[in-house]
Structure formats: structure tokens, C-alpha cells
Amino acid sequence: NEFSDSIHKLSDEKIKQMIGDDPLASFSSEQLSSDVEMAIGAFQQGRKTYARGVLKSAMGHCFRCHTAFPSGSSAKWTVGNFRGLKLTVTEEVDLLVATRQVDKALKKMDKELMDKDFAKKSPLLYDSLLRKYLAVVVRYEPNPAKGVALFKELKGQKVVPAYLRSTVNAWESSLKKWGREKSAQSKDQMKLALSLMSNARKKQSYHRDRSGDVEYLRVTRELHGLLRGERNLKQKTRAFLYLGEAYEVLDELGYWGLHEVYYEKCVRLNPSSKEAKSCFERLKSSVVLGYTGSSGTQLPDFEKTRLAELSNLIRKAN
């Protein structure tokens, strides 16, 4: 209950002062608040195991936001005894990053990722942890050399599961290239983001191919930085489109549904632009896919209303 109260104290106006016209923090705060309220309700009904699960997974919202915005206040309390909390390693990492103990999170990941038994017995959990590590060294630090060193060691010790090896090779290659370019990095964040986006697309063999994750993570880092400053309408519109595209690929990292937030923001901000049309088409495809299964497409009324409203905005603006 105390945690829920503290979330509500983070107003939209305060968020805007900290990070500019960027919906990431507001979206994460809303999702966190919703999950905590769900956990409270479940606990009050006696569904304690479910409440615990919801609350633990809610820390992923903090991870998403804190890795994008390294600056911020740290928690005034310590996490305490992890064994007593019965957390998986990814949950431990989420909680450490949520409390901005990133150095401890990195040390924990360094140790666990070198564990051959962990990689063999829990390959999906290992995969998730590896991607969290990548997000921290690309977005939070950023430190390409640290990532290269770990991947080199993992390959040397033959720890990485077979199905992940080609992806890890692609990440390592991207980090090495970034390390060579870092000293001559462009100060034009939009120009750099566009170049990275182009490189990421070239690395992909299919839509959500993870080979371009390093580039897409760097795109998010640059564009979140761009939105913190005073930007004109065209820059913001393009930033929302490209952030949507990047997060659509990075969705499995824990950025669930975030791409749709940026696509919608893009349309509402500048409906007469060509970017708005691209954002709408991408949003529509994502929504339809999300409600399509073996029985066909079952689009709920509220989604039909949302899409119709956005379509009308574009039609009237043009």
C-alpha cells in the first residue's frame, strides 16, 4: 500500500520536467501502478501466491525505465535477503535495477551468465538474463567493451546455448564496431539514430530477428536523450516513429506494448505528417496481430474505437 501511494506521487508534470515529452516514464508508471493495485487486490482476497507473482513481475516496468534514464534518486532501503524472497535471477536483477543498484546487478549477471549448469538447465531464463545484461551495458552505462569481454569469455568457455550462438556473435560484432566509433560519435542524435536504424534493419533476416538488438537499443538511448531537450514538431514525430519501430523489435526484452504507445503518440502529435501515416499502419498491424488467433481476429470494441479515432485524425488533417 505504501509503494502504491509513492507511485501516485509521481505526477505527469513532474515526469515531463525530468525527461521531457517522452511517454516512456508515464507508461511505465501507469503499468506499475496497475500491477501493484492488482497485487493488493489479490492479496486481500487471500490469493497470496498470485499477488507475489504479480508484484515480482511488476519490477520489470522499473527495469525498462531506469535503464533508459540512468539519472534519478536511489532507493533509501536495501533489498535484503534474496533467498527469503524466493526470486529467480532475472527477478533479482529487476529488483536491483529498480532500486538503482546497477553495479550489483551487473556483478550478479556476470556470475550467473558464466554458469554452465544454469545455461543448460534453464536456457530460456538464461536467454532473458543475457538480454537484460545487453540492455544495461548499452543503455545504462554505456560500455561496449564490457559486453565484448563477457561475450568473448562466454564463447571461450562454451557456455552459450547452441541456438543463441549466432545471435551473440552478431551482438559482439555490433559492440566491437561501436567501440571503434565511440570517440567519433555524432553529436546529432537524430542523425545517429537514423544511421543505427538503417544498420539494424540490414542485420535482420526477418521482422523480429534479434541480430540488430544492439543497434535498436542504441536507437532508443539516443532518441530518449533527444526528447529530453526542446525539440520541434518534426523531430518529435520522427522520434516517436523510430522509437516505436525499435521497441516493436525489442518487445520480448520486457517492453511489452510500448511500441503501440509511441505509434499512437506520433499520430496524435502530428496527424498531417507522413510519419503519422506510417505510425498508424504499424499500430493497426500490431493491434490486429495481437487479437488474432486460431479462431481468427477478435478485435474488441475499444480497439476498434481507438483505431477509428486515429484514422479520422489523419483524414481530417490531410
C-alpha positions as CSV (number, residue, x, y, z in Angstrom):
1,N,0.0,0.0,0.0
2,E,2.9,2.4,0.8
3,F,4.5,1.5,-2.5
4,S,1.3,2.2,-4.4
5,D,1.0,5.6,-2.7
6,S,4.5,6.5,-3.7
7,I,3.8,5.7,-7.4
8,H,0.8,8.0,-7.4
9,K,3.0,10.9,-6.2
10,L,4.9,10.8,-9.5
11,S,2.8,13.2,-11.5
12,D,2.8,13.6,-15.3
13,E,4.1,17.2,-14.9
14,K,7.0,16.1,-12.7
15,I,7.9,13.3,-15.2
16,K,7.9,15.9,-18.0
17,Q,10.2,18.1,-16.1
18,M,12.7,15.2,-15.7
19,I,12.6,13.6,-19.1
20,G,10.8,15.9,-21.5
21,D,7.9,15.0,-23.9
22,D,8.6,11.3,-23.7
23,P,5.7,8.8,-22.8
24,L,8.1,6.1,-21.5
25,A,8.0,7.1,-17.8
26,S,4.3,7.8,-17.7
27,F,3.5,4.5,-19.4
28,S,5.8,2.6,-17.1
29,S,4.4,4.3,-14.1
30,E,0.8,3.6,-15.1
31,Q,1.6,-0.1,-15.8
32,L,3.5,-0.3,-12.4
33,S,0.5,1.2,-10.6
34,S,-1.9,-1.1,-12.3
35,D,0.1,-4.2,-11.4
36,V,0.6,-3.1,-7.8
37,E,-3.1,-2.5,-7.4
38,M,-3.8,-5.9,-8.9
39,A,-1.4,-7.5,-6.4
40,I,-3.0,-5.7,-3.5
41,G,-6.5,-6.9,-4.6
42,A,-5.3,-10.5,-5.0
43,F,-3.6,-10.4,-1.5
44,Q,-6.8,-9.1,0.1
45,Q,-8.7,-12.0,-1.4
46,G,-6.2,-14.4,0.0
47,R,-4.5,-15.2,-3.3
48,K,-1.1,-14.7,-1.9
49,T,0.9,-16.7,-4.4
50,Y,-0.6,-14.8,-7.3
51,A,-0.1,-11.5,-5.6
52,R,3.5,-12.3,-5.0
53,G,4.0,-13.2,-8.7
54,V,2.3,-10.1,-10.0
55,L,4.4,-7.8,-7.7
56,K,7.7,-9.5,-8.7
57,S,6.9,-9.2,-12.4
58,A,6.0,-5.5,-11.9
59,M,9.6,-4.7,-11.3
60,G,10.2,-5.2,-15.0
61,H,8.5,-1.8,-15.5
62,C,11.2,-0.2,-13.3
63,F,13.9,-2.0,-15.2
64,R,12.6,-0.7,-18.5
65,C,12.5,2.9,-17.4
66,H,15.7,3.0,-15.2
67,T,17.9,1.6,-17.9
68,A,16.7,4.3,-20.3
69,F,17.2,7.2,-17.7
70,P,20.3,6.5,-15.6
71,S,19.9,9.7,-13.6
72,G,17.4,9.6,-10.7
73,S,17.1,9.0,-7.0
74,S,18.1,5.7,-5.4
75,A,16.0,3.7,-3.0
76,K,16.5,4.6,0.6
77,W,16.2,0.9,1.6
78,T,18.1,-2.2,0.8
79,V,16.8,-5.3,-0.9
80,G,17.9,-7.6,1.9
81,N,17.9,-11.4,1.8
82,F,17.2,-12.7,-1.7
83,R,16.9,-16.3,-0.6
84,G,14.0,-15.3,1.7
85,L,12.2,-13.6,-1.2
86,K,12.5,-16.8,-3.4
87,L,13.4,-14.8,-6.6
88,T,14.7,-16.1,-9.9
89,V,17.9,-14.5,-11.1
90,T,16.1,-12.2,-13.6
91,E,13.8,-11.1,-10.8
92,E,16.8,-10.3,-8.6
93,V,18.2,-8.2,-11.4
94,D,15.0,-6.4,-11.9
95,L,14.8,-5.5,-8.2
96,L,18.4,-4.4,-8.1
97,V,17.9,-2.1,-11.1
98,A,14.6,-0.9,-9.7
99,T,16.4,0.3,-6.6
100,R,19.2,1.7,-8.8
101,Q,21.9,-0.8,-7.6
102,V,23.1,-1.3,-11.1
103,D,26.7,-2.3,-10.2
104,K,25.4,-5.1,-8.0
105,A,23.0,-6.2,-10.8
106,L,25.9,-6.4,-13.3
107,K,28.1,-8.4,-10.9
108,K,25.2,-10.8,-10.4
109,M,24.7,-11.2,-14.1
110,D,28.4,-11.7,-14.7
111,K,28.4,-14.5,-12.3
112,E,25.2,-16.3,-13.4
113,L,25.9,-16.0,-17.1
114,M,29.2,-18.0,-16.7
115,D,27.3,-20.8,-15.0
116,K,27.2,-23.8,-17.5
117,D,24.6,-25.6,-15.4
118,F,22.3,-22.6,-15.5
119,A,22.6,-22.3,-19.2
120,K,21.9,-26.0,-19.7
121,K,19.0,-26.4,-17.3
122,S,17.2,-23.1,-17.8
123,P,18.1,-21.9,-21.4
124,L,15.1,-19.6,-21.7
125,L,15.8,-17.9,-18.3
126,Y,19.5,-17.7,-19.4
127,D,18.4,-16.1,-22.7
128,S,16.3,-13.5,-20.8
129,L,19.2,-12.7,-18.4
130,L,21.6,-12.3,-21.3
131,R,19.3,-9.7,-23.0
132,K,18.9,-7.8,-19.7
133,Y,22.7,-7.7,-19.5
134,L,22.9,-6.3,-23.0
135,A,20.3,-3.6,-22.2
136,V,22.3,-2.4,-19.2
137,V,25.7,-2.2,-21.0
138,V,24.1,-0.5,-24.0
139,R,21.6,1.8,-22.4
140,Y,22.7,2.5,-18.9
141,E,26.4,2.6,-18.8
142,P,27.0,2.6,-21.9
143,N,30.0,0.2,-22.1
144,P,30.6,-1.8,-25.3
145,A,34.0,-3.1,-24.2
146,K,32.3,-4.7,-21.1
147,G,29.9,-6.5,-23.3
148,V,32.6,-7.7,-25.7
149,A,34.7,-9.0,-22.9
150,L,31.8,-11.0,-21.5
151,F,30.7,-12.5,-24.8
152,K,34.3,-13.4,-25.6
153,E,34.6,-15.3,-22.3
154,L,31.2,-17.0,-22.7
155,K,32.2,-18.3,-26.1
156,G,35.6,-19.3,-24.9
157,Q,34.1,-21.4,-22.1
158,K,31.3,-22.6,-24.4
159,V,28.6,-21.6,-22.1
160,V,26.1,-20.1,-24.6
161,P,23.3,-22.4,-25.7
162,A,23.7,-23.5,-29.3
163,Y,20.6,-21.7,-30.6
164,L,21.9,-18.4,-29.2
165,R,25.4,-18.5,-30.6
166,S,24.8,-16.8,-33.9
167,T,22.9,-14.0,-32.1
168,V,25.6,-13.5,-29.6
169,N,28.2,-13.3,-32.4
170,A,26.1,-10.6,-34.1
171,W,25.8,-8.6,-30.8
172,E,29.6,-8.9,-30.2
173,S,30.3,-7.7,-33.7
174,S,28.0,-4.7,-33.2
175,L,29.6,-3.8,-29.8
176,K,33.1,-4.0,-31.3
177,K,32.1,-1.7,-34.1
178,W,30.5,0.7,-31.6
179,G,33.7,0.7,-29.5
180,R,35.7,1.7,-32.5
181,E,33.3,4.5,-33.4
182,K,32.7,5.9,-29.9
183,S,35.4,8.6,-30.0
184,A,34.0,10.0,-33.3
185,Q,30.3,9.7,-32.3
186,S,27.9,12.1,-34.0
187,K,26.5,14.9,-31.8
188,D,23.4,14.9,-33.9
189,Q,21.2,12.4,-32.1
190,M,18.6,12.1,-34.8
191,K,21.2,11.6,-37.5
192,L,23.0,8.9,-35.4
193,A,19.6,7.2,-34.6
194,L,18.7,7.0,-38.3
195,S,22.1,5.5,-39.2
196,L,21.7,2.9,-36.4
197,M,18.2,2.1,-37.5
198,S,19.4,1.5,-41.1
199,N,22.2,-0.8,-39.8
200,A,19.8,-2.7,-37.6
201,R,17.4,-3.4,-40.4
202,K,20.2,-4.7,-42.6
203,K,21.2,-7.2,-39.8
204,Q,17.8,-8.7,-39.6
205,S,16.7,-11.7,-41.7
206,Y,13.1,-11.3,-40.6
207,H,11.0,-8.7,-38.7
208,R,11.9,-9.6,-35.1
209,D,15.3,-11.0,-35.8
210,R,17.4,-10.2,-32.7
211,S,20.7,-9.8,-34.5
212,G,20.2,-6.0,-34.6
213,D,19.4,-5.6,-30.8
214,V,22.5,-3.6,-30.1
215,E,21.6,-1.1,-32.8
216,Y,18.0,-0.9,-31.7
217,L,18.9,-0.4,-28.1
218,R,21.3,2.4,-29.1
219,V,18.5,3.9,-31.1
220,T,16.3,4.1,-28.0
221,R,19.1,5.6,-26.0
222,E,19.8,8.3,-28.5
223,L,16.1,9.2,-29.0
224,H,15.2,9.2,-25.3
225,G,18.1,11.7,-24.9
226,L,16.8,13.8,-27.8
227,L,13.3,14.0,-26.3
228,R,14.7,15.3,-23.1
229,G,15.6,18.6,-24.8
230,E,13.5,21.2,-26.6
231,R,12.6,19.8,-30.0
232,N,10.4,20.9,-32.9
233,L,7.3,19.1,-34.1
234,K,9.0,17.2,-36.9
235,Q,11.8,15.9,-34.7
236,K,9.4,14.7,-32.0
237,T,7.2,13.0,-34.6
238,R,10.1,11.2,-36.2
239,A,11.5,10.2,-32.8
240,F,8.1,8.6,-31.8
241,L,8.0,6.6,-35.1
242,Y,11.5,5.3,-34.7
243,L,11.2,4.5,-31.0
244,G,8.0,2.6,-31.9
245,E,9.9,0.6,-34.5
246,A,12.8,-0.2,-32.2
247,Y,10.5,-1.2,-29.3
248,E,8.5,-3.4,-31.6
249,V,11.6,-5.5,-32.2
250,L,12.7,-5.3,-28.5
251,D,9.3,-6.3,-27.2
252,E,10.4,-9.6,-25.8
253,L,13.0,-7.9,-23.6
254,G,10.2,-6.7,-21.4
255,Y,9.0,-3.6,-23.3
256,W,5.5,-5.1,-23.8
257,G,3.2,-2.9,-25.8
258,L,5.5,0.1,-25.6
259,H,5.7,0.4,-29.4
260,E,2.0,1.0,-29.6
261,V,2.3,3.9,-27.2
262,Y,4.8,5.6,-29.4
263,Y,2.9,4.9,-32.6
264,E,-0.3,6.4,-31.1
265,K,1.6,9.4,-29.7
266,C,3.1,10.0,-33.2
267,V,-0.4,10.1,-34.8
268,R,-1.9,12.4,-32.2
269,L,1.0,14.8,-32.1
270,N,1.3,15.4,-35.9
271,P,-1.6,13.7,-37.8
272,S,-0.9,15.6,-41.1
273,S,2.7,14.2,-41.4
274,K,3.8,11.2,-43.5
275,E,5.3,9.7,-40.3
276,A,1.7,9.7,-38.7
277,K,0.5,7.5,-41.6
278,S,3.4,5.1,-41.1
279,C,2.7,5.0,-37.3
280,F,-1.0,4.3,-37.9
281,E,-0.3,1.4,-40.2
282,R,2.2,-0.1,-37.9
283,L,-0.1,0.4,-34.9
284,K,-3.1,-1.2,-36.8
285,S,-1.0,-4.2,-37.8
286,S,0.3,-4.7,-34.2
287,V,-3.2,-4.4,-32.7
288,V,-4.8,-6.8,-35.2
289,L,-2.0,-9.3,-34.8
290,G,-2.4,-9.1,-31.0
291,Y,-6.1,-10.2,-31.3
292,T,-5.6,-12.8,-34.0
293,G,-5.5,-16.5,-33.1
294,S,-6.7,-19.9,-34.4
295,S,-10.3,-18.7,-34.4
296,G,-9.5,-15.6,-36.5
297,T,-9.3,-12.0,-35.5
298,Q,-11.4,-10.9,-32.5
299,L,-10.9,-7.1,-32.2
300,P,-12.6,-5.7,-29.1
301,D,-14.8,-2.6,-29.4
302,F,-12.4,-0.3,-27.5
303,E,-9.6,-1.1,-30.0
304,K,-11.9,-0.6,-33.0
305,T,-12.9,2.8,-31.5
306,R,-9.2,3.8,-30.9
307,L,-8.2,2.9,-34.5
308,A,-11.2,4.7,-36.0
309,E,-10.4,7.8,-34.0
310,L,-6.8,7.9,-35.1
311,S,-7.8,7.2,-38.7
312,N,-10.2,10.1,-38.6
313,L,-7.5,12.4,-37.2
314,I,-5.2,11.7,-40.1
315,R,-8.1,12.0,-42.7
316,K,-9.2,15.4,-41.3
317,A,-5.6,16.7,-41.1
318,N,-5.0,15.9,-44.7
